[in-house]
Amino acid sequence: MPELHPQFLTDPDGKPTSVLLPFAEYAALMEYLEDTEDLEDARAALAQIARGDEDLIPWEDVKAEHGL
């Protein structure tokens, strides 16, 4: 998880309304979230394979189909 240095904007009553982040921290946070989603997707795909819910295609078949 990237280190963040947020600044909070509040309304006149002191209730938080927005958060400001340096752009580099925002970009690092977005990349971290995307990587986390990719990891969850990969784990779900591996679980489907382990359960036998996915058909696997041998690499040799893929190469032959595409003329590689």
C-alpha positions as a Markdown table, in Angstrom:
| # | Residue | x | y | z |
|---|---|---|---|---|
| 1 | Met | 0.0 | 0.0 | 0.0 |
| 2 | Pro | 1.5 | 3.4 | -0.9 |
| 3 | Glu | 2.1 | 5.9 | 1.8 |
| 4 | Leu | -0.5 | 8.6 | 1.5 |
| 5 | His | -0.5 | 12.2 | 2.8 |
| 6 | Pro | -4.2 | 13.3 | 2.4 |
| 7 | Gln | -5.5 | 16.8 | 3.0 |
| 8 | Phe | -9.1 | 16.9 | 4.1 |
| 9 | Leu | -11.5 | 19.7 | 3.0 |
| 10 | Thr | -14.4 | 20.4 | 5.3 |
| 11 | Asp | -17.6 | 22.3 | 5.2 |
| 12 | Pro | -18.2 | 25.3 | 7.6 |
| 13 | Asp | -19.4 | 22.8 | 10.2 |
| 14 | Gly | -16.1 | 20.9 | 10.1 |
| 15 | Lys | -17.7 | 17.9 | 8.3 |
| 16 | Pro | -15.2 | 16.3 | 5.8 |
| 17 | Thr | -16.3 | 16.8 | 2.2 |
| 18 | Ser | -13.3 | 16.1 | 0.0 |
| 19 | Val | -9.8 | 14.7 | 0.1 |
| 20 | Leu | -6.8 | 16.0 | -1.7 |
| 21 | Leu | -3.8 | 13.8 | -2.6 |
| 22 | Pro | -0.6 | 14.6 | -4.4 |
| 23 | Phe | -1.0 | 13.3 | -8.0 |
| 24 | Ala | 1.8 | 10.8 | -7.6 |
| 25 | Glu | 0.2 | 9.3 | -4.5 |
| 26 | Tyr | -3.2 | 9.1 | -6.3 |
| 27 | Ala | -1.6 | 7.4 | -9.2 |
| 28 | Ala | 0.2 | 4.9 | -6.9 |
| 29 | Leu | -3.1 | 4.2 | -5.1 |
| 30 | Met | -4.9 | 3.6 | -8.3 |
| 31 | Glu | -2.2 | 1.2 | -9.5 |
| 32 | Tyr | -2.3 | -0.6 | -6.1 |
| 33 | Leu | -6.1 | -1.0 | -6.5 |
| 34 | Glu | -5.8 | -2.3 | -10.0 |
| 35 | Asp | -3.1 | -4.8 | -9.0 |
| 36 | Thr | -5.4 | -6.0 | -6.1 |
| 37 | Glu | -8.3 | -6.5 | -8.5 |
| 38 | Asp | -6.0 | -8.4 | -11.0 |
| 39 | Leu | -4.9 | -10.6 | -8.1 |
| 40 | Glu | -8.5 | -11.3 | -7.1 |
| 41 | Asp | -9.3 | -12.2 | -10.7 |
| 42 | Ala | -6.3 | -14.5 | -11.0 |
| 43 | Arg | -7.2 | -16.3 | -7.8 |
| 44 | Ala | -10.8 | -16.7 | -9.0 |
| 45 | Ala | -9.6 | -18.1 | -12.3 |
| 46 | Leu | -7.2 | -20.6 | -10.6 |
| 47 | Ala | -10.1 | -21.7 | -8.3 |
| 48 | Gln | -12.3 | -22.4 | -11.3 |
| 49 | Ile | -9.5 | -24.4 | -12.9 |
| 50 | Ala | -8.9 | -26.3 | -9.7 |
| 51 | Arg | -12.7 | -27.1 | -9.5 |
| 52 | Gly | -12.6 | -28.3 | -13.1 |
| 53 | Asp | -15.0 | -25.5 | -14.1 |
| 54 | Glu | -12.7 | -24.3 | -16.9 |
| 55 | Asp | -11.5 | -26.2 | -20.0 |
| 56 | Leu | -7.8 | -25.9 | -20.5 |
| 57 | Ile | -6.3 | -25.8 | -24.0 |
| 58 | Pro | -2.9 | -27.2 | -24.4 |
| 59 | Trp | -0.3 | -24.7 | -25.6 |
| 60 | Glu | 0.6 | -26.9 | -28.5 |
| 61 | Asp | -3.0 | -26.7 | -29.8 |
| 62 | Val | -3.0 | -22.9 | -29.4 |
| 63 | Lys | 0.3 | -22.6 | -31.4 |
| 64 | Ala | -1.0 | -24.9 | -34.1 |
| 65 | Glu | -4.3 | -23.0 | -34.4 |
| 66 | His | -2.5 | -19.7 | -34.9 |
| 67 | Gly | 0.3 | -21.1 | -37.1 |
| 68 | Leu | 3.0 | -20.5 | -34.6 |
